[in-house]
Amino acid sequence: MTQDNAAHALLILIVAPRLEEVLVDFLLQQSAISGFTSTPVSGHGTGHLTTRLSLVEQVTGRQSRVQFMLHAELPVLQDLIAILKDKFQNTDMHYILQPVLEAQSI
């Protein structure tokens, strides 16, 4: 289980590489967040993305993205999402919020 009885969640943010440094700076300023991870990832798919793909991305079938993962209490992450929606609107940021069943250090 998580270290206390509060409901915990995992927030995954997927952003364009141009937002990486701005988002790192923003997240480091959030006192309710104790830390996060980030990693370069590739986005794949069709649909609404294809109109924003460069020619190289269309040929390779992938789009460069950066993924951030944050683990915290659910209300903290819900508040953070509200701030992100305001501060980063129209930036093509995608997020996933999911419950955490168990998390601890070994």
N, C-alpha and C positions, 0 to 999 in steps of 0.2 A: 504494500500500500504506500501511498504518499506519506511524507513524514508527519503530517497532521491530518485532521479530519476534514479540512476545508476541501471543496471540490477543486481539483486542478485540471488544467487543460493545456493543450499544445497548440500554439498559433504558428502556422506556416505562412510566410510571406514570399511571394514570387514576384520579382521586380526586374525591370530592365537594368542592365549594367550601369547606365548613366545615373541611376538613383542610388547605387551602392554606398558611396561615401556619405551622401546626405542622410541616408537612412541609418548608417552606422552612427554618425554623430547624433542624430535624433534619438535613437534607442539608448545610447550611452547616457543621455541626459535624463532618462526616465528613472526616477528614484525607486519606483515600485518594481522595476525589472532588475533582477540580480545579475543577469547575463543572458547571452544568446549565442547561437552559432550561425555561421554563414558559409555558403559554398557556391561555386559556380555550377550551374546546371544548364541543360539544353531543353528547350520547349519543343514539342513535336505536335503536329495536329493540322487540322483543316478548319474551315469555317471562318469565323471573324478574324483570325490571325493572318490569313493569307493576303489580305489587302495591305498589311503593314510589313510584310516580309521583304527584305532586300532581294536583289536578284541572286546573290550568293546563298542566302537563306532558303530561297525557293529551290535552288538546285540541290543543296545539301539536305534539305528537309528538316532543318533544325534552326532554332533561334536561341541566341545566348540570353541567359537569365541568371539572376542571383537568387538563391533561396536562403531565407532566414528562418530559424526555428527558435521559438521562445516558449519556455515552460514556466507557468506561474499559476496562481489562483485564478479561477474562472472570471470573477468580477474584475480583476486587474486587467486581464486580457480583453474583456468586453469594453472596458473604458478606453484601453489603448486603441482598439479598432475604431471607436467613435472619433478619437483624435486623428487617426490616420485618414479616415474618410474625409475629414475636414481639411487637413493639411496637405494631403496628397491626391486630391480629387483630380480626375482626368489624367492620371499618370500610368494607367494600364497596370496598376498593382493588383495582384490576385491574392486572396487569402483563404486559408482553410483553418477552421477552429474545431478541434476535436477533443473529446474527453480523454483524460489520462487515467488508466486503471491502476497503474502502479509505477512508481518512480523512486529510485533511491540509489545512492552510491554503494558500490561493492568494494 
